[in-house]
């Protein structure tokens, strides 16, 4: 009678050992949960210099996660732009914030100065962005003699900004009579934007709208890389070009 029970006893003992190993493995997983690392605060910023002497902006702040895996908070989420405070337009469940607004510029070239909000758990002073534009040298309306090349003039000197801009590009567009001519290049535009007469669009009304678009971007690392700003900038300069005998008195 005792013989047949021995395999059963061995089976019970094996099951008990397997359960003990499973419990031990579970404890090791609990003590080492393999949580993701902390992430930096990130500000995405777009600045638009307008021909009206104003600048519009839009921004998105992600405060990131702390070592505890919790989303960081933003105790005072006011965004200061040229000294004016802007509250977020949206606050997300992960503590991210959206901003948008328009401010007056002290001069056509700016600057625009944006102080980012402090983020809890990042004790260092939050980064500040300051950027400038370039200056138009011609009046808003100019007269182009018949058969002449078009010359538009700017001061392409770009004052040093924070962060130092990179990836500069410019595009000059001429609009007239449903036609568009565009030229452009990398870097800053030349002081004399020269358009040969054969590329100047003809228009029965004799009016040409010229628009110069300047684009650049930059990245700023602060607080030992725990606060990062990605900024993009664009500036529009415009002229109205009149051709004698076509729209001029």
Phi, psi and omega in degrees: 000328183283334183300311184295340183279343184298313177300325179295319179297318179296324179295318179297318180296320179295319178298319180296319179295320179295319178297320179297319179295322179295317179297320180295318178297320178299321179295320179296319179295325180290322181285339180232077187288351178059049178289152179293155182288168176296151180239150181286158169290142185226126176247121173259123190229132174236130183238136183230109175281127185254154178294350182277003184082016178238168174227134172255157182213156169219146186212153177222122181249125172247110184290347177080186181249144174276176178299334178286000180077002178274152175291135176292155178256166179237095187303315176235102188266024177286131175261122182264120180235114185050041177082356181259132182274136177235124174281156180295146175279333179216139172241123184267166183295335178271017178074005175291154182229144172247144180224155174197150178174182180222138178227157174281147177262145179291341178202163180304332180268002181093209013272173166246131183238123184236117177262117183283153181290151174287146181244135181300137180089355175241091191288341182293159179298129181294155185289153175238134179254136175220121181228156181237163172251195176246170189247137173275136183259340180274160169293167182297327180240129178230157180253130180254113179300149181301132178078007183262154171291155178264131176235122174243141190237136177224160169262103186279008179295123180250114180295151183296131181245175176233112359284166176298124183292150177222170177062042183288141174214153175220151180219130174251125179241138175244126182243130175193133174054035181080003179255147179229129173244133181227135171229157181185175181192174173281162179084195177274154180290158175288160179296328178246106176275100188259123177241112179301151186302327182291345178257000177278120184293137177277150181209133182297334179276347178075017181241130178239133174259122179252133182227123176256125179248125177249130181233134167203169184216172179193161180228137183234127177250126180229169177053049180056037178084003180275354177222118185238136176240124170253116186240141175232145186225141169219150180224135176247128171242135184232150174227150167252121183251123180254141179251128183304138178081356179227077178104353177258146182293000000 
